[in-house]
């Protein structure tokens, strides 16, 4: 079992955000997770928010071991080719520590306020599918021509290829049976979803079926869940259930009690589950 800490860069100063990330690294968390939004996702009124991928680029030089990711990178914010280039830059700057989680985006208010197009759901999933195919192909380092539903490439090439081969781990989240799970089966190295092992049981089994149909071994897709740290006994119990169900990664939310609770979890709960 691996553990990441969600340290979304909102409503705090840059220095405080970096301090929390370094704390996670010092405590042995495998990864840190920011978010990909232009305004806070909770609380009232405006507040500090730092852009996602440039945040990871900066962290690559301020950390040495912890892996870096966003939950999740919205495909509406960047052209897929630019996303590939930015992700590749972070992978090189961090010497191969990028986790690339990708989604169709959802926050319409933010898009409308900032003048970013927000297509209907079906079109956003078309764009997500194009982006996944484009990322995988550009990460190969070879010339790419691709006719997509929303984005096409002609003799495109990205050099150098990423440090992580064949590419940084691709995360896809969600349980949608029509579009999300088939994309997970085709492209994901990690599937992440909210819920309990029991509530996710059917979606988890469906991924196994779809992966087999796509010619992949289901074990090649790591299963990841989310975990609250607000109560250590509950966190330990739930983490154990995820582990028993075959999950390999848990994203831990930053608790209301702050540093002391994070430290207690890392010292009292994680050692029994990390292998």
C-alpha positions as CSV (number, residue, x, y, z in Angstrom):
1,X,0.0,0.0,0.0
2,X,1.2,3.5,-0.9
3,X,-0.1,6.7,0.5
4,X,-0.4,10.2,-0.9
5,X,-1.3,13.4,0.9
6,X,-3.8,15.8,-0.7
7,X,-2.3,19.3,-0.1
8,X,-4.4,21.3,-2.5
9,X,-2.8,24.7,-3.0
10,X,-5.7,26.8,-2.0
11,X,-6.4,29.4,0.8
12,X,-2.8,29.3,2.0
13,X,0.4,31.2,1.2
14,X,3.0,29.6,-1.1
15,X,5.4,29.1,1.8
16,X,2.8,27.3,3.9
17,X,1.9,25.1,0.9
18,X,5.6,24.1,0.4
19,X,6.0,23.5,4.1
20,X,3.1,21.0,4.0
21,X,4.5,19.2,1.0
22,X,7.9,18.9,2.7
23,X,6.3,17.6,5.8
24,X,4.6,14.9,3.7
25,X,8.0,14.0,2.1
26,X,9.7,13.9,5.5
27,X,7.0,11.6,6.9
28,X,7.4,9.1,4.2
29,X,4.3,9.7,2.1
30,X,4.8,8.4,-1.5
31,X,3.1,11.3,-3.2
32,X,1.6,14.8,-2.8
33,X,-1.5,16.0,-4.6
34,X,-2.4,19.5,-5.6
35,X,-5.5,20.5,-7.5
36,X,-6.1,22.0,-11.0
37,X,-8.4,25.0,-10.4
38,X,-8.1,28.8,-10.7
39,X,-10.1,29.5,-7.5
40,X,-10.6,27.8,-4.1
41,X,-13.0,24.9,-4.0
42,X,-14.3,25.6,-0.5
43,X,-14.9,28.6,1.8
44,X,-16.4,32.0,1.0
45,X,-14.9,34.7,-1.2
46,X,-11.6,34.9,-3.0
47,X,-8.5,33.3,-1.7
48,X,-5.0,32.2,-2.7
49,X,-4.8,29.7,-5.5
50,X,-1.7,28.7,-7.5
51,X,-1.9,27.1,-11.0
52,X,-1.4,23.4,-11.0
53,X,1.3,22.4,-13.4
54,X,3.6,25.3,-12.7
55,X,3.1,24.5,-9.0
56,X,4.4,20.9,-9.7
57,X,7.3,22.3,-11.8
58,X,8.3,24.6,-8.9
59,X,8.0,21.7,-6.4
60,X,10.3,19.5,-8.5
61,X,13.1,21.8,-7.4
62,X,12.0,22.1,-3.7
63,X,11.6,18.4,-3.0
64,X,13.8,15.4,-3.6
65,X,11.8,12.1,-3.3
66,X,8.0,12.6,-3.1
67,X,6.0,12.1,-6.2
68,X,4.0,15.0,-7.6
69,X,0.5,15.1,-9.0
70,X,-2.8,16.9,-9.4
71,X,-6.2,15.5,-8.7
72,X,-7.0,16.0,-11.4
73,X,-5.7,17.8,-14.5
74,X,-8.7,19.1,-16.4
75,X,-8.4,18.6,-20.2
76,X,-10.3,21.8,-20.9
77,X,-7.7,24.1,-19.5
78,X,-4.9,23.2,-21.9
79,X,-4.5,21.9,-25.5
80,X,-3.5,18.2,-25.3
81,X,-0.2,18.9,-27.0
82,X,0.6,21.7,-24.5
83,X,-0.4,19.4,-21.7
84,X,2.0,16.7,-23.0
85,X,4.9,19.3,-23.2
86,X,4.2,20.6,-19.7
87,X,3.9,17.2,-18.2
88,X,7.1,16.1,-19.9
89,X,8.9,19.2,-18.5
90,X,7.7,18.4,-14.9
91,X,8.8,14.7,-15.4
92,X,12.3,15.8,-16.4
93,X,12.6,18.6,-13.8
94,X,11.6,16.1,-11.0
95,X,13.8,13.3,-12.4
96,X,10.8,11.1,-13.0
97,X,8.4,11.9,-10.2
98,X,5.3,13.0,-12.0
99,X,1.9,11.2,-11.6
100,X,-0.4,12.4,-14.4
101,X,-4.0,12.3,-13.3
102,X,-6.4,13.4,-16.1
103,X,-10.1,14.2,-16.1
104,X,-12.8,15.8,-18.3
105,X,-13.2,18.8,-15.9
106,X,-16.4,19.8,-14.3
107,X,-16.4,23.3,-12.7
108,X,-18.5,25.3,-15.2
109,X,-18.5,28.5,-13.1
110,X,-14.8,28.8,-13.2
111,X,-14.7,28.3,-17.0
112,X,-17.4,30.9,-17.6
113,X,-15.8,33.5,-15.4
114,X,-12.4,33.1,-17.0
115,X,-13.6,32.8,-20.5
116,X,-12.5,29.2,-20.9
117,X,-14.8,27.2,-23.2
118,X,-16.8,24.6,-21.3
119,X,-18.3,22.2,-23.9
120,X,-21.2,19.8,-23.1
121,X,-20.3,16.6,-21.2
122,X,-20.1,14.3,-24.3
123,X,-17.7,16.7,-26.0
124,X,-15.5,17.0,-22.9
125,X,-15.2,13.2,-22.8
126,X,-14.4,13.2,-26.5
127,X,-11.6,15.7,-25.7
128,X,-10.5,13.5,-22.8
129,X,-10.2,10.5,-25.1
130,X,-8.3,12.5,-27.7
131,X,-6.0,13.8,-25.0
132,X,-5.2,10.4,-23.6
133,X,-4.3,9.1,-27.1
134,X,-2.3,12.1,-27.9
135,X,-0.3,12.0,-24.6
136,X,0.5,8.3,-25.0
137,X,1.7,8.8,-28.6
138,X,3.7,12.0,-28.0
139,X,5.4,10.5,-25.0
140,X,6.8,7.8,-27.4
141,X,9.1,10.5,-28.9
142,X,8.1,9.4,-32.4
143,X,6.3,11.5,-35.0
144,X,2.6,11.4,-34.5
145,X,-0.3,12.0,-36.9
146,X,-3.7,11.5,-35.4
147,X,-7.3,12.2,-36.4
148,X,-9.3,12.8,-33.3
149,X,-12.9,13.7,-32.5
150,X,-11.9,17.1,-31.1
151,X,-8.1,17.4,-31.7
152,X,-5.9,16.2,-34.5
153,X,-2.1,16.2,-35.0
154,X,0.0,16.1,-38.1
155,X,3.6,15.0,-38.0
156,X,3.9,16.1,-34.4
157,X,6.9,15.1,-32.3
158,X,8.0,15.8,-28.7
159,X,11.6,15.4,-27.7
160,X,13.1,14.2,-25.4
161,X,10.7,11.5,-24.3
162,X,9.8,11.5,-20.6
163,X,12.1,10.1,-18.0
164,X,9.5,7.6,-17.0
165,X,9.1,5.0,-19.7
166,X,6.9,4.5,-21.6
167,X,5.3,7.5,-19.8
168,X,4.5,8.9,-16.4
169,X,1.7,6.9,-14.7
170,X,-1.7,7.9,-16.0
171,X,-4.5,8.2,-13.5
172,X,-8.1,8.3,-14.5
173,X,-10.9,8.7,-11.8
174,X,-14.6,8.1,-11.7
175,X,-17.1,5.3,-12.1
176,X,-19.1,6.3,-15.2
177,X,-19.9,3.0,-17.0
178,X,-20.3,4.4,-20.5
179,X,-17.2,6.7,-21.0
180,X,-15.0,6.6,-17.9
181,X,-14.5,2.9,-17.2
182,X,-13.7,2.0,-20.8
183,X,-11.1,4.8,-20.8
184,X,-9.7,3.4,-17.6
185,X,-9.4,0.0,-19.1
186,X,-7.6,1.3,-22.2
187,X,-5.3,3.9,-20.8
188,X,-5.0,4.0,-17.0
189,X,-2.1,2.9,-15.0
190,X,-4.1,3.8,-11.9
191,X,-7.9,4.0,-11.3
192,X,-9.0,6.4,-8.5
193,X,-12.5,6.7,-7.2
194,X,-14.4,8.0,-4.2
195,X,-16.2,5.5,-2.0
196,X,-15.6,2.3,0.0
197,X,-14.4,-1.0,-1.4
198,X,-17.9,-2.3,-1.1
199,X,-19.6,0.6,-2.9
200,X,-16.9,0.4,-5.6
201,X,-17.1,-3.4,-6.0
202,X,-19.1,-3.4,-9.2
203,X,-17.1,-0.7,-10.9
204,X,-13.9,-2.5,-9.9
205,X,-15.1,-5.8,-11.3
206,X,-16.2,-4.0,-14.5
207,X,-12.7,-2.6,-15.0
208,X,-11.3,-6.2,-14.8
209,X,-13.7,-7.2,-17.6
210,X,-13.0,-4.2,-19.8
211,X,-9.3,-4.5,-19.4
212,X,-9.3,-8.1,-20.4
213,X,-11.4,-7.2,-23.5
214,X,-8.8,-4.6,-24.3
215,X,-6.0,-7.1,-24.1
216,X,-4.6,-5.9,-20.8
217,X,-4.1,-7.8,-17.6
218,X,-6.4,-6.3,-14.9
219,X,-3.5,-6.4,-12.4
220,X,-1.7,-3.8,-14.6
221,X,-4.2,-1.2,-13.3
222,X,-3.5,-0.1,-9.7
223,X,-6.7,0.6,-7.7
224,X,-6.6,3.8,-5.6
225,X,-9.1,5.1,-3.1
226,X,-9.4,8.1,-0.8
227,X,-9.1,8.2,3.0
228,X,-10.0,10.7,5.7
229,X,-7.4,11.2,8.4
230,X,-9.8,13.0,10.8
231,X,-10.0,10.0,13.1
232,X,-7.0,7.7,13.3
233,X,-8.9,4.5,14.4
234,X,-11.4,4.9,11.6
235,X,-8.6,5.7,9.1
236,X,-6.7,2.5,10.1
237,X,-9.9,0.4,9.8
238,X,-10.8,1.8,6.4
239,X,-7.2,1.6,5.1
240,X,-7.1,-2.1,6.1
241,X,-10.4,-2.8,4.2
242,X,-8.9,-1.1,1.1
243,X,-5.8,-3.2,1.4
244,X,-7.8,-6.4,1.8
245,X,-9.8,-5.5,-1.3
246,X,-6.6,-5.3,-3.4
247,X,-6.2,-1.5,-3.5
248,X,-2.6,-0.3,-3.8
249,X,-2.8,3.4,-3.1
250,X,-4.8,5.7,-0.8
251,X,-5.0,9.5,-1.2
252,X,-5.3,11.0,2.3
253,X,-7.1,14.3,2.8
254,X,-5.4,17.0,4.8
255,X,-7.2,16.8,8.3
256,X,-8.7,19.6,10.2
257,X,-6.4,18.9,13.1
258,X,-3.4,19.7,10.8
259,X,0.2,18.7,11.2
260,X,-0.1,16.7,14.4
261,X,-2.8,14.4,12.9
262,X,-0.8,13.9,9.7
263,X,2.3,13.0,11.8
264,X,0.3,10.6,14.0
265,X,-1.1,8.8,11.0
266,X,2.3,8.5,9.4
267,X,3.8,7.1,12.6
268,X,1.0,5.0,14.0
269,X,-1.0,3.7,11.0
270,X,1.2,3.8,7.8
271,X,4.0,1.5,9.0
272,X,1.6,-1.5,9.3
273,X,0.3,-1.1,5.8
274,X,3.3,0.1,3.7
275,X,5.1,-2.8,2.0
